[in-house]
Amino acid sequence: MKKLSRFAVNNKGAMIFSALFLSVIGFYLIFQIPQGVFPDATFPRIAVMIDFGLAPLKEMEMEVVKPLEEASMMVEGVRLVRSTISRGSAEINIDFQWDQDMFRAYQLVQAQISGIQNQLPKGVRLEIRRFTTSTYPVAGYSLTSDKQSLLDLRDLAIYTIRPQLASIPGVFNIEVMGGKEREYRVNLDPAKLAAYNIDFRTIENAIKQTNDLKFVGRLEESNKLYLNIADNRFKDISEIKKTIITRDGSTPIFLSDIADVEPALKETFIACESDLKPAVLITIIKQPGTNAVEIMNKVEESWKQLQSTIPSDVKVSKWYDMTDFIKSSIASVRDAIFFGAFLTFLILFLFLKRIRITLVTIIIIPIALLITFIFMKLFGITLNLMSLGGLAAAIGILVDNAIVVVENIERYLEEGHSGEQAIVDATSEIISPLLGATLTTLVVFIPLIFLTGVPGIFFRALASTLSIAIFVSMLLAMFITPALAVLFISKKEKKPGKIISRMVNVQQKSFRMFIKVPSLLILIILLLAGVAYYSYEKIPSGFLPEWDEGTIVHDFLTPAGSSIKGTKSMLKDIADYIMTIPEVKTYSLRIGRNLAHPRTHTNEGDFVINLKKNRTRSSFEIMNEIRAFDAKNEPRLEPKLFQVLPDRLNDLSGEIAPIVIKVFGKNLDVVQNAAKEIADSLKNIKGAVDVYKGFESGEPELTFTVNAEAASRYGLTVEEVNRTLRMAFWGEESSKMLDGLKVIPIRVRYPKSQFDKLEEIKSTPLYLASINRVLLLNEIVDVKKSPGKSDIEHENLSQVVNIEAQIANRDLGSTIKDVIAMLDNIPLPPDVTVQIAGQYESQQNAFNELILILSFGILLVFTILLFEFRSFKTSFVILLGTVLSVSGVFLILWITSIPLDISAFMGMIMIVGVVVNNGILMIDYAEKYLHKNNNVAEALLMAGRVRFRPILMTTLATIFGFLPLALAYGEGAEMLQPLAISMIGGMSVSMFLSLLIIPGLYWVVNKK
């Protein structure tokens, strides 16, 4: 070890220059590393999005979804297949094991679905998606105007704005929602169709064949080659009207002879709004692995360039910007790093009392952090809340090694050793326990590679940066600290301060008391264990910490069958109220779709509410206010309020809500009745809000049933009648016309004015070409109103109803206890079973994994101790004293009412790796002293005198390094608060354990 120390001292200039050079590179790379909210990750989930027009629910379930589900279940590695089926659309989510190669899984799903695609009905469109943390919008803008129509605003978004934004590097997609779209509508006259004996298909074919563009050959003339193009495309509406449909003898029958052709607006079932005005919404989705902040900077530049092309009366508002939270959360963690470093500097200065030696110690922090950025770039770790959280968590730990080295050097100088030799001897003496202490800290993070789910993605990033920083700090303490010590540490003797001397005397007297009364030691250990158990029973529990990101999503569900107009009228008072809330900056509204789903019903949608930065109330308080307003003023509304990023994590991980109760059964009606009873009871549980029973009445339907007797009398087939009905009521896009860059469809149908009322529908004249007659609809078809079917959900091919609820003003653990008790008291039908899922299921899975990881980490620490001390008894003593520090974690969580969640659990794991270092320092010195003096008690007393100050300094440095994170100042800091508080609690108790309990236990097992 002396060779390493001598090398560092002899090459002090090269050592210092190398550290500074690497620091400069690290500083440069900070600006090259992509930034995001969460670590970039691909979730083990693939979604199959299905679009089949307006196909009936049962047809969707039996002919489309069921074959796709069965095919999906056959894919290797599939854990769960979940489906939600609506009229004309469905979504199948295929969940895989967390260790699955998702690129290969994606290929396997594609292959399996391709194999059965020809068995699906014609017209089914499929889209297969992978899920990453970059899948969702990074920003959203709205276009509103008092002068421009919604048609003009959509055209502006589609043809002017979207191409500009889509050209930005890193942008994956630009979605445009809302507004109106053009079409040319051919309104057929049934009587004239009969008069000329023309059917729908003849009209469709005539339009398609006339509106034609074809390559017909080549012509070479005068050494030039011409392409021959037959171009008969429609140029304007008059040409559509002149389409020849057929001939009456020699007289052509034009389209205008049998139909009115007019420019019209497409029927739409989506409506958007922004700040009380109809709007067109634009959302920006970035590519995975790109820098969201950099992309948004370029987006803002593009908007400035677009100003000259956007009419002056069009207002562009930003209703969502994820990078606001990214920048704020990164800034809050950055501030915590600086503040933690400053507090650590103050602690060291108070102990060392000299600026130069304090700077020699503290300089490790910035150098270690900057060099860590080099490794982050090499390993592809992004700058996000968790990776930076790892650096913030490292602040108090980084100086531990340097403190031990510097303190030992000072002690050697105080004892009269000379100059460079004192530095070499002091450093070499401490390298062995330094390596052991660092290894025990690092090994507790190794098992985290086995942590799955969202906790694994989050805390592997934190553990990675923390481990890198600690390893770098060890190397710096071994090579840079002695090099700096040669140049800056004074060689004159410095007497210890009176306060430290008094504290050392207290430690010595306390330890002598343990020697005299060993039972007192056992009593204190039992007391600590009792405190740990009592505190554990009292503390709340959760999954992930809640954070205030400043954006609220207000999902809503109005009564089934509500039209766009009806839904709007129900939401008007809510929208007005939202704009009166002082903290609200802006909002956007979607009806007929929402952030997570591109297509829903006209009675569904969401508000996205953007809050002001400088506000006195939290997002959670504002959500509660909006909930209260909804319940009082619009009781028919079923709301669900949450924040964007937690909901994104729920979507990615497959969790629907914090509380999910799955109700399984064979009979859907029985299952729904049971679900309704459970949901009604759930509403009475304290903390459970926004309860959704898991289903709704479907949209009301008009059922057309062909009268078999009448059809046979006229010689009609059911298919012919159904085709005629579809053409009459919905029509078909027969062709398209280009207007510059705009593609305008041509729709053939009956006039919409004929279908305003049920009685008018019944008397609709239908022309049936096969019999060349016009019949009234009620002559061959029975029409009746019927309640629609609700959406259907499957899980692994079984029917399921998912009851959902959010949690407000209560922790997850106690809420779920009441839910379990409630379910025990509800009698269920024989074939119905229930299962609690959501965040509770994720929490239980994560806690079970973390307990195994903690146990594995403890075993690894014990293994390192065995290598270090070559004694089972000594290793066990240090380990026992280390594990007892967990009592401080439970105690401080109970005092502060912070839930025991994944973040707090991570703090507990870190405690084991950090606290053990002080025990190693203490016992390592005692055993070295034993070689000189065979008295165990005297060796432990000497170790207490020598190691008291470094243990006190490292402990306080760690506590104050974590203090800024514990205060959770700034957006996103709440994520790391439980971890920091756990560390502070554990470290506070560890000081007592390291200085008294571990030496006391060592004396008990080694006394002669």
Protein Blocks (a to p, Z undefined) as FASTA:
>chain_A
ZZmmmmmmmmmmmmmmmmmmmmmmmmmmmmmpccdfbdcddddbddddddehjacfklmm
mmmmmmmmmmmmmpghiabdcddddehiacddddddfkbcfklmmmmmmmmmmmmmmmpc
ehiacddddddfklpcfbdcddddfkbcfklmmmmmmmmmmmmmmmpghiabdcdeejjd
ddddddddfklmmmnopafklmmmmmmmmmccddebdcdeehiacdddddfbdfbfklmm
mpcfbdehjaccdfklmoccdddddddfbdcdeehiacddddddddehiafklmmmmmmm
mmmmmmmmpcfklccddfbdfklmmmmmmmmmmmmmmmmmmmmmmmmmmmnopaklmmmm
mmmmmmmmmmmmmmmmmnopacdfklmmmmmmmmmmmmmmmmmmmmmmmmmmmnopahjl
mmmmmmmmmmmmmmmmmmmmmmmmmmmmmpgcjklmmmmmmmmmmmmmmmmmmmmmmmmm
mmmmmmmmcfbdcdddfklmmmmmmmmmmmmmmmmmmmlmmmmmmmmmmmmmmmmmmpcc
dfbdcddehpacddddddehiafklmmmmmmmmmmmmmmpmklmbdcddehiafklmbdc
fkbccddddddfbdcbdfklmmmmmmmmmmmmmmmbccddddfklmmmmmmnopabfbdc
ddddfblklmmmmmmmmmmmmmmpghiahiaehiacddddddddddfklmmmnopafklm
mmmmmmmmnopafbdcdehjaccdddddddfklmmbfklmmmpccddfklopacdfklmp
ccdddddddddddeehiacdddddddehiafklmmmmmmmmmmmpccdfklccddehjll
mmmmmmmmmmmmmmmmmmmmmmmmmmmnopaklmmmmmmmmmmmmmmmmmmmmmnopacd
fklmmmmmmmmmmmmmmmmmmmmmmmmmmmmpccfklmmmmmmmmmmmmmmmmmmmmmmm
mmmmmnogaehklmmmmmmmmmmmmmmmmmmmmmmmmmmmmmmmmcZZ
